[in-house]
Amino acid sequence: MDLTLSPHELAFQSEVRAFIRDNLPADIKRKVEDGLRLVKDDMVRWQKLLGVRGWMAPHWPEKYGGTGWSPVERYLFEEELALGGCPRVAPFGINMVGPVIIEFGSEAHKRRFLPRILSSDDWWCQGYSEPEAGSDLAALKTRAETDGDDYLVNGVKTWTTFAHYADWIFCLVRTGSKAKKQEGISFLLIDMRADGIVIRPIRTFDGGDEINEVSFTDVRVPKDNLIGREGQGWTIAKFLLGYERTGIAGVARSKKQMQRLRTIAAREMCGGRPLIEDPKFRDKVAAVEIELMALEYTNLRIVSAENAGQAPGPESSLLKFRGTEIQQAITELLLEAVGYYALPYAPDALADGWNESPIGPEYAAPLAPHYFNWRKASIYAGTNEIQKNIIAKMILEM
């Protein structure tokens, strides 16, 4: 695997850096780098700037608005976005349902939904998990019963990120009663403004409200909103999760957080000298950096495989569970670096303008809320335990 960037790739990297420097709004960049909470308007503003440049969906085919970039260029693009202090692009439209519609949807679906995803005019959320169907997703009970040209949907989805912002939700629903429970599941697109939908916010320990419970009571959904065939939902879900888990690795954003950790540790004092000079703390930082470097090389091997035309496989499970473990480890070190100044019970510290009577350095205030929020990273998109099972099964079947 050759890690040397070509002259073309170096020029591309410089082009992306220049675009970020010239276009990323200063207030959004400050929020990201200070760890403050972003609102929908922040994310949409940035996404529309990417959309105008034609860079909103790098991994989509060019005929649907993609860039035509190679996997290496896409990797460099994501890295520069993270290192440049850009917000994450909301994944549910661009990275999840968009590729599903392209792969499994009809031409009518593509014409109807893809342009509004690209323009950020439609905001999406994911309806997978249920109160009794999380890691065992095939146990889901939300049903879609045929009623003429429509389905009537009844059930509950939970841990639904951005449901309170969303215009649409893509859902796994049960349309059949097969002996094998995976065979009775279908993939359905539902308008969040439909009658019978109720959204209940779930307040997280860090004070956030980005996740929700969504209930459906006799929600009428046109059969035209079915993606693929009835009973094909499980196949579509596995296709989607491969892309979701690969992106969750977050190598570049972890590298950015390591820079932040070193900066803070150079400011904090321990025994009359900067914390970063303390041998025990420095060893902890080095251990995480080594793990992050190993993950980066693993990610690059997968990028190299994609460059050769291979789709993401079970290796994406490795990226998911190691990536989230490293993200959590970095938040632990950030918390340790500032000690009691982390203010664990001050979720308001994530709000822009919160600086009234700060206790300790201002950069410390958001660290505990982030620490608590990132505990969920090892659970969503399939728990890390499930990912290890997938990897073990892959090895045993070789």
MARZA-714645 format. One line per 8 residues: number of its first residue (from 1); their letters; for each residue x negated, y negated, z negated of C-alpha. Coordinates in nm, 3 decimals, always signed. Example, Ala and Ser with C-alpha at 12.3 -4.5 7.8 and 13.67 -1.06 7.14 Angstrom:
<nodes>
1) AS) -1.230,+0.450,-0.780 | -1.367,+0.106,-0.714
</nodes>
This chain:
<nodes>
1) MDLTLSPH) +0.000,+0.000,+0.000 | -0.162,-0.324,+0.120 | -0.081,-0.614,-0.115 | -0.259,-0.879,+0.092 | -0.017,-1.136,+0.229 | -0.044,-1.207,+0.600 | -0.088,-1.566,+0.729 | +0.279,-1.559,+0.829
9) ELAFQSEV) +0.387,-1.449,+0.479 | +0.168,-1.714,+0.315 | +0.325,-1.982,+0.538 | +0.671,-1.850,+0.449 | +0.587,-1.865,+0.078 | +0.476,-2.228,+0.116 | +0.797,-2.312,+0.304 | +1.012,-2.172,+0.023
17) RAFIRDNL) +0.812,-2.358,-0.243 | +0.851,-2.684,-0.053 | +1.226,-2.633,-0.017 | +1.266,-2.571,-0.390 | +1.052,-2.872,-0.477 | +1.249,-3.102,-0.249 | +1.602,-2.970,-0.307 | +1.647,-2.818,-0.653
25) PADIKRKV) +1.838,-3.079,-0.859 | +1.627,-3.196,-1.152 | +1.907,-3.152,-1.406 | +1.960,-2.790,-1.304 | +1.588,-2.714,-1.310 | +1.560,-2.862,-1.659 | +1.850,-2.651,-1.786 | +1.697,-2.333,-1.647
33) EDGLRLVK) +1.350,-2.399,-1.782 | +1.477,-2.510,-2.124 | +1.704,-2.205,-2.153 | +2.027,-2.408,-2.164 | +2.364,-2.270,-2.061 | +2.462,-2.324,-1.697 | +2.820,-2.396,-1.596 | +2.985,-2.290,-1.271
41) DDMVRWQK) +2.928,-2.629,-1.110 | +2.552,-2.596,-1.164 | +2.543,-2.259,-0.992 | +2.772,-2.360,-0.706 | +2.574,-2.680,-0.638 | +2.254,-2.481,-0.599 | +2.414,-2.203,-0.399 | +2.565,-2.451,-0.152
49) LLGVRGWM) +2.219,-2.599,-0.096 | +2.090,-2.251,-0.018 | +2.389,-2.197,+0.208 | +2.323,-2.514,+0.408 | +1.963,-2.398,+0.460 | +2.089,-2.055,+0.570 | +1.920,-1.879,+0.279 | +2.222,-1.768,+0.077
57) APHWPEKY) +2.220,-1.399,+0.176 | +1.868,-1.291,+0.278 | +1.954,-0.919,+0.273 | +2.268,-0.943,+0.491 | +2.246,-0.863,+0.864 | +2.188,-1.173,+1.074 | +2.522,-1.135,+1.256 | +2.700,-1.194,+0.925
65) GGTGWSPV) +2.486,-1.485,+0.806 | +2.169,-1.313,+0.688 | +1.817,-1.442,+0.749 | +1.651,-1.156,+0.933 | +1.368,-1.159,+0.682 | +1.155,-0.855,+0.612 | +1.173,-0.689,+0.267 | +0.840,-0.856,+0.182
73) ERYLFEEE) +0.978,-1.199,+0.271 | +1.290,-1.132,+0.063 | +1.071,-1.031,-0.229 | +0.861,-1.347,-0.196 | +1.177,-1.557,-0.175 | +1.318,-1.413,-0.498 | +0.984,-1.461,-0.670 | +0.958,-1.826,-0.569
81) LALGGCPR) +1.316,-1.893,-0.682 | +1.236,-1.753,-1.026 | +0.898,-1.921,-1.066 | +1.042,-2.249,-0.937 | +1.305,-2.269,-1.210 | +1.608,-2.199,-0.989 | +1.931,-2.051,-1.126 | +2.014,-1.693,-1.037
89) VAPFGINM) +2.256,-1.663,-0.749 | +2.579,-1.519,-0.892 | +2.543,-1.155,-0.784 | +2.900,-1.034,-0.755 | +2.977,-1.185,-0.415 | +2.641,-1.199,-0.238 | +2.465,-0.893,-0.379 | +2.755,-0.661,-0.455
97) VGPVIIEF) +3.087,-0.690,-0.274 | +2.931,-0.859,+0.032 | +2.712,-0.559,+0.124 | +3.007,-0.326,+0.049 | +3.234,-0.516,+0.289 | +2.961,-0.514,+0.553 | +2.906,-0.139,+0.516 | +3.259,-0.010,+0.455
105) GSEAHKRR) +3.501,-0.292,+0.536 | +3.703,-0.349,+0.853 | +3.631,-0.631,+1.096 | +3.931,-0.812,+0.949 | +3.777,-0.784,+0.600 | +3.448,-0.923,+0.729 | +3.610,-1.219,+0.901 | +3.826,-1.296,+0.599
113) FLPRILSS) +3.584,-1.259,+0.309 | +3.220,-1.292,+0.419 | +3.221,-1.661,+0.527 | +3.376,-1.775,+0.197 | +3.122,-1.570,+0.000 | +2.839,-1.732,+0.197 | +2.976,-2.082,+0.138 | +3.036,-2.016,-0.236
121) DDWWCQGY) +3.400,-2.116,-0.185 | +3.514,-1.782,-0.329 | +3.378,-1.663,-0.664 | +3.386,-1.290,-0.738 | +3.378,-1.065,-1.042 | +3.343,-0.690,-1.087 | +3.619,-0.466,-1.224 | +3.446,-0.143,-1.319
129) SEPEAGSD) +3.422,-0.083,-1.696 | +3.729,-0.012,-1.906 | +3.785,+0.018,-2.282 | +3.746,+0.398,-2.256 | +3.535,+0.418,-1.939 | +3.195,+0.256,-1.962 | +2.900,+0.486,-1.897 | +3.150,+0.755,-1.800
137) LAALKTRA) +3.294,+0.536,-1.526 | +3.474,+0.824,-1.359 | +3.707,+0.835,-1.662 | +3.870,+0.506,-1.559 | +4.249,+0.489,-1.592 | +4.350,+0.172,-1.406 | +4.597,+0.295,-1.145 | +4.711,+0.169,-0.807
145) ETDGDDYL) +5.047,+0.324,-0.716 | +5.187,+0.300,-0.363 | +5.490,+0.072,-0.325 | +5.565,+0.026,+0.045 | +5.287,-0.174,+0.208 | +5.141,-0.265,-0.132 | +4.983,-0.112,-0.438 | +5.109,-0.184,-0.789
153) VNGVKTWT) +4.806,-0.203,-1.016 | +4.825,-0.139,-1.392 | +4.539,-0.111,-1.638 | +4.261,-0.297,-1.815 | +3.904,-0.387,-1.718 | +3.654,-0.509,-1.975 | +3.309,-0.673,-1.996 | +3.407,-0.859,-1.678
161) TFAHYADW) +3.145,-1.127,-1.625 | +3.269,-1.457,-1.476 | +3.632,-1.339,-1.460 | +3.736,-1.681,-1.595 | +3.569,-1.842,-1.291 | +3.663,-1.583,-1.030 | +3.895,-1.617,-0.732 | +3.870,-1.244,-0.652
169) IFCLVRTG) +3.781,-0.921,-0.830 | +3.663,-0.598,-0.668 | +3.800,-0.304,-0.864 | +3.766,+0.069,-0.892 | +4.119,+0.203,-0.932 | +4.271,+0.548,-0.948 | +4.487,+0.625,-0.644 | +4.493,+1.005,-0.675
177) SKAKKQEG) +4.492,+1.288,-0.930 | +4.227,+1.525,-0.797 | +4.075,+1.807,-0.999 | +3.740,+1.630,-0.972 | +3.805,+1.288,-1.121 | +3.556,+1.108,-0.895 | +3.761,+1.203,-0.589 | +4.073,+1.009,-0.690
185) ISFLLIDM) +3.908,+0.666,-0.710 | +3.943,+0.385,-0.455 | +3.781,+0.042,-0.404 | +4.031,-0.244,-0.402 | +4.001,-0.624,-0.364 | +4.244,-0.818,-0.585 | +4.329,-1.189,-0.582 | +4.277,-1.317,-0.937
193) RADGIVIR) +4.567,-1.561,-0.891 | +4.818,-1.277,-0.847 | +5.110,-1.248,-1.089 | +5.052,-1.003,-1.371 | +4.681,-1.073,-1.432 | +4.581,-1.193,-1.780 | +4.223,-1.291,-1.869 | +4.110,-1.276,-2.231
201) PIRTFDGG) +3.763,-1.416,-2.310 | +3.530,-1.201,-2.520 | +3.307,-1.421,-2.733 | +2.954,-1.281,-2.752 | +2.728,-1.304,-3.054 | +2.528,-1.587,-2.898 | +2.845,-1.794,-2.865 | +2.882,-1.731,-2.493
209) DEINEVSF) +3.209,-1.674,-2.309 | +3.087,-1.533,-1.978 | +3.245,-1.189,-2.028 | +3.616,-1.114,-2.040 | +3.888,-0.853,-2.062 | +4.121,-0.850,-1.760 | +4.460,-0.678,-1.779 | +4.682,-0.588,-1.484
217) TDVRVPKD) +5.059,-0.543,-1.522 | +5.242,-0.448,-1.202 | +5.001,-0.657,-0.998 | +5.104,-0.637,-0.632 | +4.807,-0.591,-0.396 | +4.842,-0.548,-0.018 | +4.712,-0.214,+0.108 | +4.508,-0.416,+0.358
225) NLIGREGQ) +4.280,-0.501,+0.064 | +4.160,-0.141,+0.035 | +3.794,-0.105,+0.134 | +3.716,+0.223,+0.309 | +3.958,+0.510,+0.261 | +4.161,+0.614,-0.040 | +3.944,+0.831,-0.259 | +3.618,+0.685,-0.120
233) GWTIAKFL) +3.566,+0.450,-0.414 | +3.308,+0.664,-0.591 | +3.086,+0.679,-0.282 | +3.115,+0.301,-0.243 | +3.039,+0.245,-0.612 | +2.717,+0.448,-0.589 | +2.614,+0.252,-0.280 | +2.673,-0.075,-0.464
241) LGYERTGI) +2.497,+0.029,-0.787 | +2.176,+0.109,-0.601 | +2.148,-0.256,-0.500 | +2.264,-0.385,-0.838 | +2.005,-0.185,-1.033 | +1.717,-0.280,-0.803 | +1.788,-0.650,-0.855 | +1.818,-0.614,-1.232
249) AGVARSKK) +1.443,-0.542,-1.263 | +1.388,-0.919,-1.266 | +1.008,-0.900,-1.235 | +0.960,-1.259,-1.123 | +1.187,-1.401,-1.392 | +1.004,-1.196,-1.655 | +0.676,-1.342,-1.527 | +0.825,-1.689,-1.568
257) QMQRLRTI) +0.929,-1.602,-1.923 | +0.579,-1.476,-2.000 | +0.446,-1.817,-1.894 | +0.693,-1.977,-2.132 | +0.589,-1.740,-2.410 | +0.219,-1.826,-2.369 | +0.298,-2.199,-2.365 | +0.499,-2.174,-2.688
265) AAREMCGG) +0.243,-1.948,-2.855 | -0.027,-2.205,-2.774 | +0.177,-2.473,-2.957 | +0.279,-2.270,-3.262 | +0.021,-2.251,-3.539 | -0.070,-1.945,-3.745 | -0.331,-1.971,-4.020 | -0.456,-2.303,-3.888
273) RPLIEDPK) -0.498,-2.193,-3.527 | -0.268,-2.142,-3.226 | -0.059,-1.826,-3.250 | -0.186,-1.704,-2.913 | -0.531,-1.669,-3.074 | -0.399,-1.434,-3.342 | -0.532,-1.085,-3.248 | -0.216,-0.897,-3.346
281) FRDKVAAV) +0.018,-1.129,-3.157 | -0.215,-1.141,-2.859 | -0.216,-0.760,-2.845 | +0.165,-0.758,-2.835 | +0.164,-1.009,-2.549 | -0.097,-0.809,-2.359 | +0.100,-0.485,-2.401 | +0.412,-0.639,-2.248
289) EIELMALE) +0.208,-0.796,-1.966 | +0.062,-0.455,-1.881 | +0.407,-0.300,-1.869 | +0.531,-0.589,-1.653 | +0.240,-0.548,-1.413 | +0.314,-0.175,-1.382 | +0.680,-0.254,-1.310 | +0.579,-0.510,-1.049
297) YTNLRIVS) +0.369,-0.252,-0.866 | +0.657,-0.004,-0.880 | +0.887,-0.269,-0.739 | +0.636,-0.343,-0.462 | +0.622,+0.026,-0.371 | +1.000,+0.023,-0.329 | +0.973,-0.296,-0.120 | +0.716,-0.115,+0.095
305) AENAGQAP) +0.957,+0.178,+0.136 | +1.237,-0.063,+0.234 | +0.999,-0.216,+0.486 | +0.978,+0.132,+0.640 | +1.358,+0.149,+0.665 | +1.440,+0.348,+0.351 | +1.746,+0.253,+0.142 | +1.721,+0.216,-0.239
313) GPESSLLK) +1.735,+0.558,-0.405 | +1.718,+0.695,-0.759 | +1.398,+0.493,-0.806 | +1.624,+0.193,-0.864 | +1.718,+0.353,-1.198 | +1.354,+0.321,-1.306 | +1.349,-0.048,-1.216 | +1.671,-0.102,-1.407
321) FRGTEIQQ) +1.577,+0.058,-1.738 | +1.214,-0.057,-1.750 | +1.303,-0.403,-1.627 | +1.565,-0.458,-1.895 | +1.341,-0.314,-2.168 | +1.068,-0.560,-2.072 | +1.314,-0.849,-2.063 | +1.426,-0.759,-2.414
329) AITELLLE) +1.066,-0.725,-2.535 | +0.985,-1.077,-2.410 | +1.284,-1.226,-2.594 | +1.163,-1.050,-2.911 | +0.815,-1.205,-2.876 | +0.965,-1.549,-2.811 | +1.171,-1.513,-3.127 | +0.866,-1.401,-3.324
337) AVGYYALP) +0.661,-1.692,-3.191 | +0.888,-1.957,-3.345 | +1.001,-1.761,-3.650 | +1.276,-1.921,-3.855 | +1.290,-2.220,-3.620 | +1.483,-2.002,-3.374 | +1.811,-2.103,-3.545 | +1.999,-1.775,-3.494
345) YAPDALAD) +2.336,-1.926,-3.583 | +2.324,-2.235,-3.362 | +2.479,-2.126,-3.028 | +2.550,-2.493,-2.955 | +2.178,-2.521,-2.890 | +2.244,-2.380,-2.543 | +2.460,-2.680,-2.450 | +2.309,-2.965,-2.252
353) GWNESPIG) +2.245,-3.265,-2.477 | +2.236,-3.068,-2.802 | +1.956,-3.238,-2.991 | +2.118,-3.395,-3.293 | +1.900,-3.338,-3.599 | +1.707,-3.044,-3.451 | +1.525,-2.829,-3.704 | +1.178,-2.759,-3.576
361) PEYAAPLA) +1.071,-2.792,-3.211 | +1.353,-2.842,-2.962 | +1.231,-2.557,-2.742 | +1.293,-2.312,-3.028 | +1.667,-2.369,-3.057 | +1.790,-2.156,-2.760 | +1.562,-1.858,-2.829 | +1.777,-1.666,-3.077
369) PHYFNWRK) +2.096,-1.696,-2.869 | +1.901,-1.562,-2.570 | +1.762,-1.280,-2.781 | +2.109,-1.171,-2.888 | +2.255,-1.210,-2.538 | +1.985,-0.994,-2.378 | +2.072,-0.696,-2.602 | +2.342,-0.617,-2.345
377) ASIYAGTN) +2.093,-0.585,-2.058 | +2.018,-0.221,-2.141 | +2.391,-0.139,-2.129 | +2.538,-0.303,-1.819 | +2.502,-0.156,-1.467 | +2.479,+0.187,-1.627 | +2.316,+0.230,-1.967 | +1.944,+0.294,-1.979
385) EIQKNIIA) +2.016,+0.641,-2.118 | +2.219,+0.717,-1.804 | +1.934,+0.591,-1.584 | +1.691,+0.827,-1.759 | +1.932,+1.114,-1.693 | +1.939,+1.021,-1.322 | +1.559,+1.018,-1.307 | +1.530,+1.351,-1.492
393) KMILEM) +1.784,+1.510,-1.258 | +1.596,+1.378,-0.956 | +1.268,+1.530,-1.079 | +1.423,+1.866,-1.172 | +1.583,+1.899,-0.829 | +1.261,+1.830,-0.641
</nodes>
